[in-house]
């Protein structure tokens, strides 16, 4: 049994204020608070445990992610990051008083350097999308978990995913040159490359 921390009553009481502020940052359609729409985010691949989150926000830019993190930090709201939710480990299991920050709309492949064998991608680029972008030139994205059709780079990094190719090419951390990270206070680090 997973023991979750008790919800913060003061955060639950400010739900409408928090949702309104999230909508001001990401747009009305990108901040989800309706119970029926929250159902899809109440668990990851570990469906034995489920919890409806306070809200879900789906930013499009790093600036929006940073703004959401600053808001949640200032208001004392827990944040649960989420990629595709394909992991059966409970890594994206939300809390009743938490905002799920889903990166699914940040899915672009920004730049590819075939000569030096690198790609700069957004958090929700899927493993398979990266492979499709380079396979015509004889390349592939080495970490290949069984869920590579849907799993996203953000989740791969969080879980250090592998797959059959990891025996030869290593897991995600062995194939990572750098990250641009938004810290919990909303500060962006410089890309590490």
Residue frames as qw, qx, qy, qz and C-alpha x, y, z in Angstrom:
[[0.000, 0.889, 0.459, 0.000, 0.00, 0.00, 0.00],
 [0.386, 0.390, -0.023, 0.836, 1.30, 3.45, -0.90],
 [0.294, -0.708, -0.462, 0.446, 1.07, 5.91, 1.99],
 [0.276, 0.627, 0.222, 0.694, 0.39, 9.36, 0.60],
 [0.169, -0.046, -0.406, 0.897, 0.84, 12.54, 2.64],
 [0.094, 0.673, 0.670, -0.298, -2.38, 14.02, 4.01],
 [0.285, 0.653, 0.355, 0.606, -3.82, 16.79, 1.83],
 [0.192, -0.098, -0.265, 0.940, -3.31, 20.40, 2.86],
 [0.081, 0.690, 0.695, -0.185, -6.76, 21.69, 3.85],
 [0.002, -0.732, -0.025, 0.680, -5.80, 25.31, 3.09],
 [0.038, -0.252, 0.681, 0.687, -4.85, 24.37, -0.49],
 [0.059, 0.396, 0.897, 0.186, -8.09, 22.44, -1.03],
 [0.023, 0.751, 0.491, -0.441, -10.04, 25.46, 0.24],
 [0.047, 0.699, -0.207, -0.683, -8.33, 27.68, -2.37],
 [0.575, 0.173, 0.736, 0.312, -8.99, 25.36, -5.31],
 [0.393, 0.822, 0.407, 0.065, -11.01, 27.88, -7.36],
 [0.079, -0.942, 0.215, 0.247, -8.37, 30.59, -6.86],
 [0.480, -0.410, 0.681, 0.371, -5.58, 28.19, -7.90],
 [0.555, 0.400, 0.682, 0.257, -7.44, 26.98, -11.00],
 [0.246, 0.945, 0.206, -0.068, -8.21, 30.56, -12.01],
 [0.206, -0.828, 0.419, 0.310, -4.53, 31.50, -11.68],
 [0.552, -0.116, 0.747, 0.352, -3.48, 28.44, -13.72],
 [0.485, 0.662, 0.552, 0.145, -5.95, 29.41, -16.45],
 [0.068, 0.974, -0.058, -0.209, -4.49, 32.92, -16.50],
 [0.337, -0.603, 0.627, 0.360, -1.07, 31.39, -17.19],
 [0.295, -0.107, 0.879, 0.359, -1.85, 28.58, -19.64],
 [0.389, -0.021, -0.477, -0.788, -5.32, 29.37, -20.96],
 [0.691, -0.127, 0.291, -0.649, -8.75, 28.10, -20.00],
 [0.929, 0.176, -0.217, -0.244, -8.54, 24.89, -22.02],
 [0.596, 0.413, -0.612, 0.315, -5.06, 24.05, -20.69],
 [0.106, -0.256, 0.700, -0.659, -6.00, 24.14, -17.00],
 [0.562, -0.231, -0.708, -0.359, -8.28, 21.23, -16.23],
 [0.182, -0.192, 0.640, -0.721, -10.48, 21.15, -13.13],
 [0.758, -0.036, -0.124, -0.639, -13.67, 19.39, -14.24],
 [0.661, -0.314, 0.649, -0.209, -13.99, 16.01, -12.46],
 [0.899, 0.339, 0.270, -0.067, -14.69, 14.04, -15.64],
 [0.561, 0.764, -0.272, 0.165, -11.61, 15.51, -17.39],
 [0.237, -0.718, 0.608, -0.242, -9.41, 14.88, -14.32],
 [0.944, -0.098, 0.266, -0.171, -10.13, 11.11, -14.46],
 [0.831, 0.501, -0.169, 0.176, -7.44, 10.56, -17.12],
 [0.275, 0.675, -0.471, 0.498, -4.79, 11.94, -14.75],
 [0.679, -0.594, 0.202, -0.381, -5.63, 10.07, -11.54],
 [0.832, -0.327, 0.418, 0.162, -3.01, 7.37, -12.10],
 [0.204, 0.623, -0.636, -0.408, -0.17, 6.39, -14.38],
 [0.618, 0.198, -0.713, -0.266, 0.46, 2.88, -15.72],
 [0.177, -0.039, -0.879, 0.441, 0.21, 1.67, -12.10],
 [0.412, -0.375, -0.350, -0.753, -3.58, 1.68, -12.06],
 [0.545, -0.359, -0.729, 0.205, -3.86, -0.12, -8.72],
 [0.266, -0.516, -0.370, 0.726, -3.56, 3.31, -7.08],
 [0.154, 0.586, 0.435, 0.667, -5.59, 6.30, -8.14],
 [0.206, -0.599, -0.403, 0.660, -6.18, 9.78, -6.76],
 [0.288, 0.825, 0.367, 0.320, -7.98, 12.66, -8.43],
 [0.462, -0.005, -0.142, 0.876, -5.67, 15.69, -8.46],
 [0.008, 0.630, 0.319, -0.708, -6.65, 19.23, -7.50],
 [0.496, 0.790, -0.006, -0.359, -6.11, 20.33, -11.11],
 [0.762, 0.069, 0.417, 0.491, -4.07, 19.58, -14.23],
 [0.178, 0.874, -0.122, -0.436, -2.20, 22.16, -16.26],
 [0.813, 0.249, 0.396, 0.347, -0.84, 21.53, -19.76],
 [0.064, -0.823, 0.182, 0.535, 1.69, 24.25, -20.61],
 [0.781, 0.606, 0.107, 0.107, 3.12, 24.77, -24.10],
 [0.423, 0.742, -0.310, 0.417, 6.32, 26.66, -23.32],
 [0.609, -0.056, -0.530, 0.587, 9.12, 26.57, -20.78],
 [0.043, -0.273, 0.184, -0.943, 8.03, 30.08, -19.73],
 [0.677, -0.366, -0.229, -0.597, 4.56, 28.72, -18.89],
 [0.810, -0.177, -0.521, 0.202, 6.10, 25.85, -16.91],
 [0.380, 0.112, -0.405, 0.824, 8.20, 28.38, -14.98],
 [0.315, -0.337, 0.016, -0.887, 5.15, 30.57, -14.31],
 [0.802, -0.330, -0.387, -0.312, 3.15, 27.56, -13.05],
 [0.730, -0.096, -0.504, 0.452, 6.00, 26.52, -10.78],
 [0.130, 0.231, -0.287, 0.921, 6.38, 30.06, -9.39],
 [0.548, -0.372, -0.149, -0.734, 2.64, 30.23, -8.71],
 [0.856, -0.276, -0.429, -0.090, 2.49, 26.82, -7.02],
 [0.579, 0.046, -0.479, 0.658, 5.59, 27.56, -4.95],
 [0.074, -0.298, 0.177, -0.935, 4.18, 30.89, -3.80],
 [0.665, -0.304, -0.110, -0.673, 0.81, 29.33, -2.90],
 [0.372, -0.356, 0.800, -0.307, 2.26, 26.21, -1.24],
 [0.879, 0.248, 0.077, -0.399, 0.74, 23.85, -3.82],
 [0.605, -0.271, 0.710, 0.239, 2.40, 20.52, -4.51],
 [0.558, 0.592, -0.331, -0.477, 3.24, 19.77, -8.16],
 [0.758, -0.070, 0.641, 0.098, 3.39, 16.32, -9.74],
 [0.212, 0.539, -0.535, -0.615, 5.15, 16.27, -13.12],
 [0.756, 0.218, 0.601, -0.141, 3.73, 13.96, -15.76],
 [0.004, 0.303, -0.698, -0.649, 4.84, 12.78, -19.15],
 [0.502, -0.040, -0.630, -0.591, 2.62, 10.26, -20.93],
 [0.658, -0.293, 0.410, -0.560, 1.83, 8.35, -17.72],
 [0.830, 0.229, -0.462, -0.213, 2.95, 5.04, -19.25],
 [0.214, 0.408, -0.800, 0.384, 5.19, 4.00, -16.35],
 [0.732, -0.391, -0.514, -0.217, 3.84, 1.22, -14.13],
 [0.527, 0.042, -0.561, 0.636, 5.86, 2.55, -11.17],
 [0.305, -0.803, -0.483, 0.170, 3.54, 5.20, -9.70],
 [0.470, -0.094, 0.013, 0.878, 5.93, 8.02, -10.62],
 [0.089, -0.255, -0.248, -0.930, 3.11, 10.27, -11.81],
 [0.326, -0.545, -0.770, 0.064, 0.64, 9.38, -9.05],
 [0.040, -0.591, -0.025, -0.805, -1.10, 12.64, -8.12],
 [0.175, -0.229, -0.703, 0.650, -2.12, 13.94, -4.75],
 [0.004, -0.747, -0.665, 0.009, -5.52, 15.34, -3.82],
 [0.131, -0.918, -0.115, 0.357, -4.01, 18.78, -3.15],
 [0.453, -0.359, 0.480, 0.660, -1.55, 18.76, -6.07],
 [0.531, 0.710, -0.109, -0.449, -1.44, 20.23, -9.54],
 [0.802, 0.067, 0.495, 0.328, -0.40, 17.74, -12.18],
 [0.136, 0.768, -0.316, -0.540, 1.92, 19.50, -14.60],
 [0.818, 0.256, 0.501, 0.124, 1.52, 17.54, -17.83],
 [0.154, -0.583, 0.425, 0.675, 4.05, 18.23, -20.56],
 [0.614, 0.316, 0.709, 0.142, 2.12, 16.50, -23.37],
 [0.413, 0.882, 0.220, -0.053, 1.76, 19.68, -25.44],
 [0.088, -0.853, 0.460, 0.232, 5.54, 20.31, -25.43],
 [0.878, 0.039, 0.475, 0.050, 6.30, 17.70, -28.09],
 [0.558, 0.811, -0.154, -0.084, 8.48, 19.30, -30.76],
 [0.824, -0.080, 0.165, 0.536, 11.80, 18.07, -32.06],
 [0.022, -0.942, -0.012, 0.335, 13.65, 21.38, -32.14],
 [0.266, 0.809, -0.502, -0.151, 16.96, 20.56, -33.76],
 [0.975, -0.059, 0.187, 0.102, 18.97, 17.55, -34.90],
 [0.050, 0.814, -0.553, -0.169, 22.74, 17.38, -35.31],
 [0.985, 0.150, -0.040, -0.078, 23.38, 14.17, -37.25],
 [0.549, 0.606, -0.476, 0.325, 27.14, 14.70, -37.56],
 [0.004, 0.429, -0.682, 0.593, 27.60, 14.85, -33.80],
 [0.447, -0.247, -0.855, -0.090, 24.66, 12.50, -33.11],
 [0.034, -0.261, -0.604, 0.752, 22.40, 14.66, -30.95],
 [0.127, -0.592, -0.591, -0.533, 18.87, 15.98, -30.93],
 [0.046, 0.034, 0.426, -0.903, 17.34, 18.86, -28.98],
 [0.309, -0.418, -0.754, -0.400, 13.75, 18.03, -28.16],
 [0.426, -0.451, 0.170, -0.765, 10.95, 19.22, -25.92],
 [0.347, -0.266, 0.780, -0.448, 9.88, 17.19, -22.91],
 [0.740, 0.209, 0.482, -0.420, 6.98, 15.40, -24.61],
 [0.508, 0.509, -0.595, -0.359, 8.77, 14.28, -27.75],
 [0.948, -0.140, 0.218, -0.187, 8.23, 10.54, -27.91],
 [0.528, -0.407, 0.674, 0.318, 11.02, 8.05, -28.35],
 [0.617, 0.376, 0.650, 0.235, 9.43, 6.84, -31.56],
 [0.302, 0.940, 0.148, -0.052, 9.10, 10.40, -32.95],
 [0.213, -0.806, 0.478, 0.276, 12.82, 10.93, -32.45],
 [0.569, -0.095, 0.763, 0.294, 13.60, 7.65, -34.20],
 [0.531, 0.669, 0.513, 0.087, 11.24, 8.55, -37.08],
 [0.120, 0.972, -0.072, -0.186, 12.99, 11.92, -37.47],
 [0.123, -0.743, 0.621, 0.216, 16.43, 10.31, -37.93],
 [0.783, -0.016, 0.621, 0.022, 15.82, 6.81, -39.29],
 [0.691, 0.717, 0.093, -0.010, 16.07, 7.95, -42.92],
 [0.224, 0.833, -0.484, 0.144, 19.71, 8.76, -42.18],
 [0.732, 0.153, -0.645, 0.158, 20.37, 5.38, -40.55],
 [0.048, 0.272, -0.629, 0.727, 19.97, 6.46, -36.92],
 [0.552, -0.536, -0.588, -0.250, 17.58, 5.61, -34.08],
 [0.342, -0.673, 0.333, -0.564, 16.93, 6.75, -30.52],
 [0.378, 0.250, -0.873, 0.181, 18.69, 4.12, -28.42],
 [0.235, 0.036, 0.771, -0.592, 16.59, 3.95, -25.21],
 [0.456, -0.051, -0.594, -0.661, 13.60, 1.92, -26.33],
 [0.346, 0.009, 0.769, -0.537, 11.23, 0.97, -23.52],
 [0.185, 0.314, 0.911, 0.191, 8.32, -1.21, -24.59],
 [0.144, 0.802, 0.514, -0.269, 6.07, 1.86, -24.44],
 [0.347, -0.269, 0.268, 0.857, 8.25, 3.86, -26.87],
 [0.108, 0.533, 0.636, 0.548, 5.27, 4.55, -29.13],
 [0.270, -0.847, -0.362, -0.282, 3.73, 6.74, -26.40],
 [0.633, -0.600, -0.181, 0.454, 6.39, 7.37, -23.75],
 [0.212, 0.952, -0.004, 0.223, 7.95, 10.80, -23.65],
 [0.549, 0.439, -0.413, 0.579, 11.50, 12.00, -23.09],
 [0.303, -0.609, 0.314, -0.662, 10.47, 13.69, -19.81],
 [0.897, -0.309, 0.128, -0.288, 9.33, 10.37, -18.38],
 [0.887, 0.269, -0.259, 0.270, 12.37, 8.59, -19.80],
 [0.249, 0.569, -0.435, 0.653, 14.63, 11.04, -17.95],
 [0.547, -0.518, 0.276, -0.597, 12.60, 10.80, -14.74],
 [0.942, -0.182, 0.199, -0.200, 12.65, 7.01, -14.74],
 [0.132, -0.617, 0.729, 0.266, 16.04, 6.51, -16.49],
 [0.883, 0.269, 0.221, -0.315, 14.29, 4.25, -18.99],
 [0.295, -0.421, 0.783, 0.350, 16.03, 1.55, -20.98],
 [0.826, 0.412, 0.013, -0.384, 14.69, -1.23, -23.16],
 [0.961, 0.100, 0.177, 0.185, 16.36, -3.95, -25.22],
 [0.565, 0.696, -0.129, 0.424, 18.89, -1.56, -26.78],
 [0.351, -0.874, 0.260, -0.215, 20.15, -0.48, -23.33],
 [0.914, -0.255, 0.228, 0.218, 22.35, -3.58, -23.18],
 [0.703, 0.295, 0.198, 0.615, 24.45, -2.11, -26.00],
 [0.215, 0.611, 0.123, 0.752, 23.76, 1.65, -25.84],
 [0.166, -0.053, -0.559, 0.811, 22.90, 2.27, -22.19],
 [0.035, -0.696, -0.692, 0.188, 19.83, 3.68, -20.49],
 [0.151, 0.924, 0.277, 0.217, 18.51, 7.23, -20.86],
 [0.372, -0.889, 0.146, 0.222, 21.14, 8.82, -18.61],
 [0.633, -0.242, 0.507, 0.533, 23.88, 7.34, -20.84],
 [0.377, 0.449, 0.568, 0.577, 22.30, 9.06, -23.86],
 [0.107, -0.938, -0.330, 0.002, 21.71, 12.48, -22.33],
 [0.532, 0.338, -0.088, 0.771, 23.96, 15.47, -23.00],
 [0.069, 0.012, -0.328, 0.942, 22.03, 18.08, -21.04],
 [0.106, -0.651, -0.752, -0.008, 18.74, 19.37, -19.73],
 [0.093, -0.368, 0.050, -0.924, 16.96, 22.66, -19.42],
 [0.368, -0.399, -0.811, 0.220, 15.21, 22.39, -16.07],
 [0.283, -0.637, -0.052, -0.715, 12.65, 24.52, -14.30],
 [0.234, 0.070, -0.786, 0.568, 13.27, 24.39, -10.57],
 [0.214, -0.570, -0.787, 0.099, 10.45, 24.20, -8.01],
 [0.112, -0.607, -0.256, 0.744, 10.71, 27.97, -7.32],
 [0.514, 0.793, 0.307, -0.112, 10.15, 28.61, -11.05],
 [0.076, -0.794, 0.449, 0.402, 13.73, 29.44, -11.97],
 [0.891, 0.452, -0.035, -0.006, 15.04, 28.14, -15.29],
 [0.623, -0.503, 0.405, 0.441, 18.56, 26.80, -15.44],
 [0.292, 0.672, -0.474, -0.488, 20.77, 27.33, -18.45],
 [0.954, 0.234, -0.118, -0.146, 20.79, 24.44, -20.92],
 [0.539, -0.588, 0.585, 0.145, 23.58, 22.07, -20.04],
 [0.886, 0.444, 0.117, 0.062, 25.30, 21.13, -23.28]]
